[in-house]
Amino acid sequence: MSANAQSAAPIVAQVKQAPAIQGFFRIMELWGAGNADARRILGNPPERTFYDWKRGKTGRVPDDTLRRIGYVAGIWKALQIVYSDARLADTWVSRPNTAFGGQTPLQRMAAGDMIDLAAVRAYIDAARGPWS
């Protein structure tokens, strides 16, 4: 790989990461999630980093954080498929669910572990099954 290609690689990665971060914060807004929940869903980045991301100053985003954003985007998309009404889709995460021990899906996602995001994603994907 040439020196120019190596120096351009981080810039290309950052350009692709910025829309992911922006999309994540838009979904959090639609879901009515507060900053504390959003930060836990992202894997508890340092507070300064979190607020930089929220202001659009992306910089480098860790792979773990991008995977978490991928789960959130997948959950959001699956909800849009399952519910024909966007308002119902966006409020689903705030309704208690027996599958999550009476917690809301948002509470489960904000528990902090990637497995919690995976559990919510698996649940909604199973519900989406007939539409896939």
N, CA and C of each residue as an Amber inpcrd file, in Angstrom:
protein
   396
   0.8520000  -1.1720000   0.0000000   0.0000000   0.0000000   0.0000000
   0.8960000   1.2340000   0.0000000   0.5620000   2.1960000  -0.8040000
   1.3720000   3.4130000  -0.8970000   1.1750000   4.2750000   0.3550000
   2.0910000   5.1890000   0.5850000   2.0130000   6.0930000   1.7380000
   0.7600000   6.9620000   1.6550000   0.3940000   7.3950000   0.4330000
  -0.8170000   8.2120000   0.2800000  -2.0720000   7.4230000   0.6230000
  -2.1240000   6.1650000   0.2110000  -3.2860000   5.3180000   0.5110000
  -3.3920000   5.0680000   2.0050000  -2.2480000   4.8490000   2.6670000
  -2.2630000   4.6260000   4.1090000  -2.7510000   5.8580000   4.8540000
  -2.3240000   7.0330000   4.4510000  -2.7390000   8.2530000   5.1480000
  -4.1940000   8.5950000   4.8500000  -4.7170000   8.1600000   3.7170000
  -6.1100000   8.4430000   3.3680000  -7.0750000   7.4900000   4.0670000
  -6.6340000   6.3020000   4.4430000  -7.5230000   5.2990000   5.0400000
  -8.2470000   5.8070000   6.2870000  -7.5560000   6.4380000   7.2600000
  -8.2840000   6.9340000   8.4310000  -9.3120000   7.9980000   8.0850000
  -9.0400000   8.8290000   7.1040000  -9.9710000   9.8750000   6.7010000
 -11.2230000   9.2540000   6.1060000 -11.0570000   8.2410000   5.2630000
 -12.2030000   7.5490000   4.6700000 -13.0390000   6.8980000   5.7640000
 -12.3850000   6.2460000   6.7340000 -13.1090000   5.6080000   7.8290000
 -13.9170000   6.6300000   8.6160000 -13.3320000   7.8000000   8.9060000
 -14.0440000   8.8280000   9.6530000 -15.2410000   9.3690000   8.8790000
 -15.1030000   9.4930000   7.5800000 -16.2040000   9.9760000   6.7520000
 -17.3780000   8.9990000   6.8170000 -17.0950000   7.7080000   6.8620000
 -18.1460000   6.6940000   6.9420000 -18.7370000   6.5930000   8.3460000
 -17.9500000   6.9480000   9.3670000 -18.4170000   6.8350000  10.7470000
 -19.3490000   7.9760000  11.1420000 -19.1500000   9.1390000  10.5840000
 -19.9680000  10.2930000  10.9420000 -21.4630000  10.0520000  10.7020000
 -21.8720000   9.5050000   9.5390000 -23.2990000   9.2420000   9.3520000
 -23.8480000   8.2040000  10.3370000 -23.0230000   7.2380000  10.7280000
 -23.4710000   6.2310000  11.7010000 -23.7810000   6.9000000  13.0360000
 -22.9030000   7.7610000  13.4830000 -23.1090000   8.4710000  14.7520000
 -24.3410000   9.3810000  14.6490000 -24.4670000  10.1080000  13.5410000
 -25.6200000  10.9950000  13.3530000 -26.9200000  10.1940000  13.3560000
 -26.9190000   9.0730000  12.6610000 -28.1070000   8.2200000  12.6260000
 -28.4570000   7.6830000  13.9990000 -27.4430000   7.2850000  14.7570000
 -27.6750000   6.7880000  16.1130000 -28.3910000   7.8480000  16.9520000
 -27.8890000   9.0790000  16.9270000 -28.5060000  10.1190000  17.7460000
 -29.9100000  10.4720000  17.2610000 -30.1540000  10.3470000  15.9780000
 -31.5200000  10.5830000  15.4640000 -32.4660000   9.5040000  15.9800000
 -32.0130000   8.2480000  15.9770000 -32.8460000   7.1630000  16.4990000
 -33.1030000   7.3760000  17.9900000 -32.0870000   7.7620000  18.7310000
 -32.2680000   8.0120000  20.1670000 -33.3090000   9.1150000  20.3870000
 -33.2740000  10.1290000  19.5410000 -34.2610000  11.2130000  19.6280000
 -35.6650000  10.6770000  19.3490000 -35.8050000   9.8840000  18.3000000
 -37.1090000   9.3110000  17.9600000 -37.6430000   8.4160000  19.0720000
 -36.7350000   7.7080000  19.7330000 -37.1260000   6.8010000  20.8160000
 -37.3150000   7.5090000  22.1450000 -36.9580000   8.7780000  22.2220000
 -37.0880000   9.5140000  23.4770000 -36.0590000   9.1010000  24.5200000
 -34.9230000   8.6070000  24.0790000 -33.8750000   8.1560000  24.9990000
 -33.0730000   9.3540000  25.5100000 -32.7770000   9.3460000  26.7730000
 -31.9560000  10.3950000  27.3610000 -30.4770000  10.1380000  27.1080000
 -29.6760000  11.1180000  27.4590000 -28.2310000  10.9960000  27.2470000
 -27.6210000   9.8290000  28.0170000 -28.0740000   9.5870000  29.2330000
 -27.5070000   8.4930000  30.0280000 -27.7430000   7.1530000  29.3430000
 -28.9740000   6.9260000  28.8680000 -29.2710000   5.6710000  28.1670000
 -28.4710000   5.5720000  26.8710000 -28.4410000   6.6550000  26.1090000
 -27.7090000   6.6430000  24.8270000 -26.2350000   6.3390000  25.0580000
 -25.6790000   6.9190000  26.0870000 -24.2560000   6.6950000  26.3690000
 -24.0010000   5.2430000  26.7580000 -24.8750000   4.6600000  27.5740000
 -24.7110000   3.2470000  27.9450000 -24.8640000   2.3420000  26.7280000
 -25.8140000   2.6610000  25.8550000 -26.0130000   1.8540000  24.6470000
 -24.7550000   1.8830000  23.7810000 -24.0710000   3.0230000  23.7540000
 -22.8360000   3.1460000  22.9710000 -21.6430000   2.4660000  23.6290000
 -21.8230000   1.9550000  24.8480000 -20.7280000   1.2750000  25.5260000
 -19.9860000   2.1580000  26.5100000 -20.6310000   3.2050000  26.9850000
 -20.0740000   4.1380000  27.9600000 -18.7720000   4.8060000  27.5270000
 -18.7950000   5.4770000  26.3780000 -17.5990000   6.2390000  26.0080000
 -17.3900000   7.3540000  27.0330000 -16.1890000   7.9040000  27.1150000
 -15.9870000   9.0420000  28.0240000 -17.0200000  10.1400000  27.7380000
 -17.4340000  10.8140000  28.7900000 -18.4810000  11.8250000  28.6620000
 -18.1360000  12.8760000  27.6090000 -16.8960000  13.3370000  27.6150000
 -16.4850000  14.3530000  26.6370000 -16.6110000  13.8220000  25.2150000
 -16.2040000  12.5780000  24.9960000 -16.3060000  11.9580000  23.6720000
 -17.7670000  11.8580000  23.2550000 -18.6110000  11.3970000  24.1710000
 -20.0420000  11.2690000  23.8790000 -20.6180000  12.6050000  23.4040000
 -20.3350000  13.6740000  24.1410000 -20.8980000  14.9680000  23.7720000
 -20.2560000  15.5410000  22.5130000 -18.9990000  15.2160000  22.2650000
 -18.3830000  15.5910000  20.9810000 -19.1220000  14.9090000  19.8410000
 -19.3710000  13.6030000  19.9930000 -20.0990000  12.8620000  18.9580000
 -21.4800000  13.4750000  18.7530000 -22.1330000  13.7970000  19.8380000
 -23.4850000  14.3530000  19.7410000 -23.4820000  15.6930000  19.0080000
 -22.4110000  16.4610000  19.1490000 -22.2830000  17.7520000  18.4590000
 -21.7890000  17.5930000  17.0250000 -21.5160000  16.3530000  16.6040000
 -21.0760000  16.1190000  15.2330000 -19.5720000  16.0590000  15.0630000
 -18.8120000  16.1320000  16.1470000 -17.3530000  16.0170000  16.0890000
 -17.0070000  14.5400000  16.2940000 -16.9770000  13.8060000  15.1940000
 -16.9020000  12.3620000  15.2780000 -15.5230000  11.8280000  15.6080000
 -14.5070000  12.2350000  14.8750000 -13.2010000  11.6400000  15.0900000
 -13.2380000  10.1530000  14.7900000 -12.4260000   9.3800000  15.4990000
 -12.4070000   7.9410000  15.3060000 -13.4010000   7.2800000  16.2500000
 -14.2190000   6.3960000  15.7100000 -15.2130000   5.6790000  16.4910000
 -14.7470000   4.2280000  16.6250000 -14.6510000   3.7130000  17.8560000
 -14.1990000   2.3320000  18.0440000 -15.1180000   1.3170000  17.3630000
 -14.5370000   0.2000000  16.9420000 -15.3070000  -0.8610000  16.2790000
 -16.4560000  -1.3550000  17.1540000 -16.2200000  -1.4880000  18.4600000
 -17.2690000  -1.9340000  19.3790000 -18.4680000  -0.9890000  19.3140000
 -18.2020000   0.2960000  19.2940000 -19.2720000   1.2920000  19.2280000
 -20.0210000   1.1820000  17.9050000 -19.3090000   0.9750000  16.8220000
 -19.9610000   0.8240000  15.5150000 -20.8370000  -0.4250000  15.4800000
 -20.3990000  -1.5040000  16.1260000 -21.2390000  -2.7120000  16.1990000
 -22.5140000  -2.4250000  16.9790000 -22.3860000  -1.6860000  18.0750000
 -23.5510000  -1.3130000  18.8800000 -24.5280000  -0.4630000  18.0500000
 -23.9830000   0.4750000  17.3010000 -24.8280000   1.3060000  16.4380000
 -25.5110000   0.4370000  15.3880000 -24.8070000  -0.5610000  14.8830000
 -25.3990000  -1.4900000  13.9210000 -26.5970000  -2.2280000  14.5030000
 -26.4800000  -2.6580000  15.7630000 -27.6250000  -3.2980000  16.4190000
 -28.7950000  -2.3340000  16.5150000 -28.5270000  -1.1180000  16.9580000
 -29.5930000  -0.1170000  17.1060000 -30.2570000   0.1600000  15.7550000
 -29.4660000   0.3310000  14.7200000 -30.0310000   0.5840000  13.3870000
 -30.8710000  -0.6000000  12.9230000 -30.3970000  -1.8130000  13.1930000
 -31.1590000  -2.9990000  12.8130000 -32.4730000  -3.1040000  13.5680000
 -32.4520000  -2.7660000  14.8520000 -33.6760000  -2.7830000  15.6560000
 -34.6590000  -1.7450000  15.1160000 -34.1580000  -0.5450000  14.8480000
 -35.0230000   0.5120000  14.3270000 -35.6550000   0.0890000  12.9950000
 -34.8390000  -0.4550000  12.1020000 -35.3470000  -0.8600000  10.7910000
 -36.3790000  -1.9700000  10.9210000 -36.1050000  -2.9620000  11.7560000
 -37.0520000  -4.0630000  11.9470000 -38.3760000  -3.5500000  12.5090000
 -38.3150000  -2.6000000  13.4270000 -39.5460000  -2.0310000  13.9790000
 -40.3530000  -1.3020000  12.9130000 -39.6690000  -0.6240000  11.9990000
 -40.3590000   0.0680000  10.9140000 -41.0710000  -0.9260000   9.9960000
 -40.5190000  -2.1350000   9.8730000 -41.1360000  -3.1840000   9.0530000
 -42.3410000  -3.7910000   9.7730000 -42.1790000  -4.0630000  11.0660000
 -43.2380000  -4.7130000  11.8390000 -44.4540000  -3.8050000  12.0110000
 -44.2060000  -2.5200000  12.2750000 -45.3000000  -1.5810000  12.5130000
 -45.4770000  -0.6790000  11.3020000 -46.7050000  -0.5910000  10.8130000
 -46.9680000   0.2860000   9.6710000 -47.0370000   1.7520000  10.1010000
 -47.2120000   1.9900000  11.3890000 -47.2780000   3.3400000  11.9470000
 -45.9320000   3.6460000  12.6100000 -45.2140000   4.6480000  12.0990000
 -43.8870000   4.9910000  12.6240000 -43.9370000   5.3490000  14.1030000
 -45.0210000   5.9760000  14.5460000 -45.1420000   6.3370000  15.9590000
 -45.1890000   5.0890000  16.8290000 -45.9240000   4.0790000  16.4000000
 -45.9720000   2.8140000  17.1480000 -44.5990000   2.1420000  17.1680000
 -43.9240000   2.1830000  16.0420000 -42.5900000   1.5890000  15.9630000
 -41.6390000   2.2870000  16.9290000 -41.6760000   3.6060000  16.9680000
 -40.7430000   4.3630000  17.7980000 -41.0830000   4.3050000  19.2880000
 -42.3530000   4.0830000  19.6230000 -42.7220000   4.0010000  21.0430000
 -42.6210000   2.5820000  21.5900000 -42.4540000   1.5780000  20.7310000
 -42.3300000   0.1910000  21.1820000 -41.2220000   0.0390000  22.2170000
 -40.1140000   0.7290000  22.0320000 -38.9750000   0.5900000  22.9400000
 -39.2750000   1.1240000  24.3400000 -40.3370000   1.8960000  24.4900000
 -40.6810000   2.4880000  25.7900000 -41.8020000   1.7530000  26.5100000
 -42.2920000   0.6730000  25.9100000 -43.3840000  -0.0870000  26.5250000
 -42.8210000  -1.3250000  27.2330000 -43.2250000  -1.5530000  28.5020000
 -42.7490000  -2.7460000  29.2140000 -43.0490000  -4.0100000  28.4140000
 -42.1360000  -4.9620000  28.5000000 -42.2480000  -6.1830000  27.7050000
 -41.9240000  -7.3810000  28.5960000 -42.8290000  -8.3330000  28.6480000
 -42.6090000  -9.5150000  29.4870000 -41.3900000 -10.3150000  29.0350000
 -41.0480000 -10.2540000  27.7690000 -39.8730000 -10.9730000  27.2650000
 -38.5780000 -10.4450000  27.8920000 -38.6260000  -9.2310000  28.4220000
 -37.4510000  -8.6300000  29.0490000 -37.6720000  -8.4420000  30.5480000
 -38.4520000  -9.3580000  31.1380000 -38.6870000  -9.3250000  32.5790000
 -39.4800000  -8.1130000  33.0280000 -40.3260000  -7.5860000  32.1570000
 -41.1250000  -6.4130000  32.4880000 -40.4250000  -5.0940000  32.2060000
 -39.1430000  -5.1570000  31.8620000 -38.4200000  -3.9430000  31.4720000
 -38.8990000  -3.4940000  30.1000000 -38.6180000  -2.2400000  29.7890000
 -38.8470000  -1.7880000  28.4240000 -37.6490000  -2.2480000  27.5830000
 -37.8320000  -2.4120000  26.2870000 -36.6890000  -2.7480000  25.4330000
 -35.5540000  -1.7240000  25.5590000 -35.8990000  -0.4520000  25.7360000
 -34.8710000   0.5740000  25.8910000 -34.0580000   0.3330000  27.1630000
 -34.7230000  -0.0250000  28.2510000 -34.0020000  -0.3340000  29.4880000
 -33.0700000  -1.5280000  29.2790000 -33.5620000  -2.5310000  28.5620000
 -32.7200000  -3.7090000  28.3050000 -31.5070000  -3.3200000  27.4630000
 -31.7220000  -2.5240000  26.4060000 -30.6090000  -2.1080000  25.5570000
 -29.5980000  -1.2770000  26.3400000 -30.0850000  -0.4650000  27.2840000
 -29.2120000   0.4320000  28.0430000 -28.5660000  -0.2500000  29.2480000
 -28.7560000  -1.5580000  29.3800000 -28.1240000  -2.2760000  30.4900000
 -26.6030000  -2.2530000  30.3420000 -26.1140000  -2.0010000  29.1370000
 -24.6980000  -1.7630000  28.9500000 -23.9140000  -2.8350000  28.2190000
 -24.4410000  -4.0290000  28.1420000 -23.6990000  -5.1150000  27.4920000
 -24.2180000  -5.3110000  26.0670000 -23.3240000  -5.6740000  25.1870000
 -23.7320000  -5.9020000  23.7940000 -24.7650000  -7.0280000  23.6990000
 -24.7190000  -7.9840000  24.6220000 -25.6730000  -9.1010000  24.6120000
 -27.0990000  -8.5820000  24.8030000 -27.2590000  -7.4620000  25.5090000
 -28.5850000  -6.8720000  25.7000000 -29.1240000  -6.3090000  24.3930000
 -28.2530000  -5.6920000  23.6200000 -28.6550000  -5.2100000  22.2960000
 -29.0200000  -6.3920000  21.4000000 -28.2200000  -7.4490000  21.4750000
 -28.4710000  -8.6460000  20.6590000 -29.8020000  -9.2870000  21.0380000
 -30.1410000  -9.2840000  22.3270000 -31.4020000  -9.8870000  22.7740000
 -32.6030000  -9.1360000  22.2070000 -32.5390000  -7.8090000  22.2440000
 -33.6440000  -7.0070000  21.7000000 -33.7210000  -7.2040000  20.1910000
 -32.5860000  -7.2280000  19.5400000 -32.5540000  -7.4290000  18.0830000
 -33.1400000  -8.7880000  17.7160000 -32.7620000  -9.8340000  18.4370000
 -33.2870000 -11.1760000  18.1580000 -34.7940000 -11.2270000  18.3700000
 -35.2720000 -10.5740000  19.4150000 -36.7070000 -10.5760000  19.7090000
 -37.4940000  -9.9170000  18.5760000 -37.0700000  -8.7400000  18.1670000
 -37.8190000  -8.0280000  17.1230000 -37.6370000  -8.6990000  15.7690000
 -36.4790000  -9.2990000  15.5090000 -36.2870000 -10.0420000  14.2570000
 -37.2130000 -11.2450000  14.1930000 -37.4360000 -11.9070000  15.3540000
 -38.3610000 -13.0510000  15.3780000 -39.7890000 -12.5850000  15.0860000
 -40.1460000 -11.4220000  15.6070000 -41.4690000 -10.8770000  15.3370000
 -41.6180000 -10.4630000  13.8850000 -40.5040000 -10.0540000  13.2980000
 -40.4990000  -9.6070000  11.9000000 -40.5210000 -10.7730000  10.9280000
 -40.1600000 -11.9590000  11.3870000 -40.0290000 -13.1360000  10.5550000
 -41.0330000 -13.2750000   9.4190000 -42.3250000 -13.1410000   9.6990000
 -43.3140000 -13.2940000   8.6240000 -43.1640000 -12.2610000   7.5020000
 -42.5160000 -11.1150000   7.7840000 -42.3790000 -10.0680000   6.7780000
 -41.0380000 -10.1370000   6.0440000 -40.1650000 -11.0340000   6.4860000
 -38.8300000 -11.1110000   5.8910000 -38.8480000 -11.8020000   4.5470000
